[in-house]
Amino acid sequence: MVATFEPKTDYKVIGTRPIRHDGYDKVTGRAIYGGDLTLPGLIWGVCVRSPHAHANIKSIDTSAAEAMDGVLAVITGADMPEALDKLVDLGEGNVNFKWASNKLMADDKVVYRGHPVAAVAAVDRYTAEEAARKVVVEYEVLKAVTNVTDALAPDAPIVLPDLVGDDLGEDVTNTNMAEHVRHEFGDVEGAMASAAHTIEREYNMQMVHQGYIEPHNATAVWDEEDRIKIWTSTQGAFAARTQIAGILQVDVSKVKVTPLEIGGGFGGKIPVYFEPIAAILSRKSRRPVKMVMERVAIFETTGPTPGGRMIIKLGADSNGKLTAATADIWFEAGANPGSVIGPAAMCVYAPYEIPNTRIDGWDVVVNKPKTAAYRAPGSPQVAFAMESAVEELCEEAGWDSMQFRIDNVSREGTRRGDGVLFSKIGMEEVLEAAKNSDHWNAPLGDPPLGKKRGRGMASGYWFNIGLKSSVNLAVNSDGTVTLVEGSPDIGGTRVAMAMHVAEVLGIGAHDVRPSVVDTELVGYTDVTGGSRTTYATGYACWIAANQLVDELKKRVGILWDINEEDIDFSDGIFNSKAESEKTIGFKELAGKLADLGGPATSIGNVDLESAGDGFGLHIVDIDIDTETGKTDVVRFTAIQDVGTAIHPSYVEGQLQGGAVQGIGWALNEEYYMEEDGSMANSSFLDYRMPTSLDLPPIDTILVEVPNPLHPYGVRGVGETPICPPIPAIANAIANAIGTRLYNTPMNAGSIMEALS
Amino acid sequence: MTTSSPGMVHVKTTINGQAHELLVPPYMSLLDTLRELIGLTGTKEGCLDGNCGACTVSVDGRIVDSCLVLGAEVDGKDVDTVEGMASADGLHPLQQAFLEEAALQCGICTPGFLVAAKGLLDNEPSPSEGRIRHWLAGNLCRCTGYDKIIRAVQKASS
């Protein structure tokens, strides 16, 4: 039975904007990120990487590197344990150790450019890099496949010869097709045949990267007791532990993972890359080994989100009601199976009520880095296709697309494309807020000379996840509370956790001192991902705080010599139900605990199946320079149902940051692949993420439809906002120049082509 | 340092107002000199090719990407890093504004932004929004969408 909660509004701490506890260390340079760690005797590890995207390894000669002064260990794929063919759930996605291990260090074949083939540890980074250059590898180069169409062609080179594909339950061999899934409801063909209006369009997208500024890193000690200690920047210390133990084939209790501060992840710091390699180098050298990834390798070898091909077909009746939809989606998995076909299917139709739907999804292996989660993984892609198609259907039928979205809105009870029925959701409220917004009602205005102006909008959706979290609380004698959690703080969640506790206890946010700790100091906690941390770890904080109140009532009972049932607690004050003038505040009680039974602690554990769906809509105005094709975003508004905003500044920040990642994806970002499978733009200079100069202020409208599944009404907020910008910009471009673009990135070159 | 290095370079420099005398390998970046030799890890590594600004420091009052400067080059110069921004009296107004305006999420780009923004405000106390956006275009932030960073710099400048 899932607990539900009535919405409240009379909060003391929830909804305020206290300074984040970890902020002081972060603005002064004191905060220790993964790359900042040093240990006595620390040495540096560096990978030797394949210059080819697809090749057989004929030989590896490490002798010159091993002979170098200052080199303490050299390893190759032969030093990696034989990988288990075993699927493990990491919270936001599964990992098969067989592929996870192969991805880290090639055995006899490289399947993406930059694939590690050896690793070197030496006294310092410069020496390790020099030694890595002395490892001689002989390759037999194979033809690479870098897109889904080529990979599925009958004569395509096979990336993984031992891959067994799953085609709707049937095994397939000698293939790059890892999985084909289908969701079908209603009479799709009949409804499409009788539709008054239909539209069918194909969309193609290029792979893009999360683009976090902090490089991947890991420091490892493999000690004499065969215990492995890892310090790293990870979105989940426990997920990292699961992967490291699985790849190294040791019990999880042999591995301790300490999550240091993390400099961005967006899903890309759920997989491990260096951790097991650093551990093996440490075992061989008997020294602490640190590794920090170079930027080229981050682009070439760590999880981007898939590009691919999508065909959307929509059918509507003469009144502008959607009756049928089909989606065919081919996503690049990268060099190992496992793209985000599942989430894409969950998201594609989510803002709409459509009675008859079919989705077919294919997970396709190509010679590119293995994809990882990236902020609403799979959803921005299908939002681009679906929201572009909706807009074009409305244009062709002569319907107002805002009214169309309202007339077809999904609500409580609507069936999602994968069959799940929505609980209380806020898409209607989002549309209402959008329709009434300043931005939507503002005249478009005239563009500067030589430019064309357009406005576009689009919806977006992420389901958000719940999963497992554990927190501990302890009362200090000065009336503060220590909060221990296992959710790495990637964007200000420590303060949100503290606020959950403070609200219950009637104390200030800064009276709760939050810490993110290692895998031996707190119970199992899933990754910071899926927009789950404030929802699920926050929920665990609420449980722990309420248990602490129960515990403290016992202590008040000792103090007053009455039963705990005869004590009330509200707003930080305990009082006797029988004698209302008999009260004691939380802080005063805290100071007396030493004489009232000693330490007072509590634990909150959750494993939440449901989370609360997140819907948003963005409105964008753009100017297009008709001579250069350059697009300037001149006004942007992100509207989203956020449930309850615990700390509104960080909720706004999620909407703004997600929107800007979407803007970059829409206009400029891509993996520009050469035919040989190398990425031509693997630097920040050439990949060209948005800078402050490229953007206007990002306005936000927080719509609060409390989520009944959380005590304060929290919904995840982080992922939804990356979904609408790509189609919103596509719609704005069509509005500005009268020509629609069906491929990303919609860069200056594509616009010049469209204009000519 | 490295056992295979050629001759070290003798460097006398002032870092955050404190004199340092160092032997720096000739190939070592200022970034690594600060982080590895002196232990000032507040200056962050992001890309090592001068494109993200996470390693921004000030050399004789001019902001630079410390990954593109050699440690040997700061001989006789004043280097200022994020660790030198706060004083005994408290945080620099930019640091305080970044906290109040929630201008950081993960925080890895924050030291670079703070040093770069200080470089602007030291010379132009009241820059326009456009000027701030232009000045900070060499610093990448992937979390915030820059909105709150710009507001924080505006707050500290007024």
Interface residues (C-beta under 8 A of the other chain):
Chain A: R17 I19 R20 D22 G23 Y24 K26 V27 T28 G29 R30 A31 I32 Y33 G35 D36 T38 M68 D69 G70 V123 D124 R125 Y126 T127 E130 Q210 G211 Y212 I213 E214 P215 E261 I262 G263 G264 G265 F266 V292 E294 R295 I490 G491 G492 H647 S649 Y650 E652 G653 Q656 G657 G658 A659 V660 Q661 S683 F684 L685 M689 P690 T691 S692 L693 D694 L695 P697 I698
Chain B: M1 T2 T3 S4 S5 P25 Y27 M28 D32 R35 E36 G39 L40 T41 G42 T43 K44 E45 G46 C47 L48 D49 N51 C52 A54 T81 V82 E83 M85 A86 L91 Q95 F98 L99 E100 E101 A102 L104 Q105 C106 G107 I108 C109 T110 P111 L114 I132 R133 H134 L136 A137 G138 N139 L140 C141 R142 C143 T144 G145 Y146 D147 K148 I149 I150
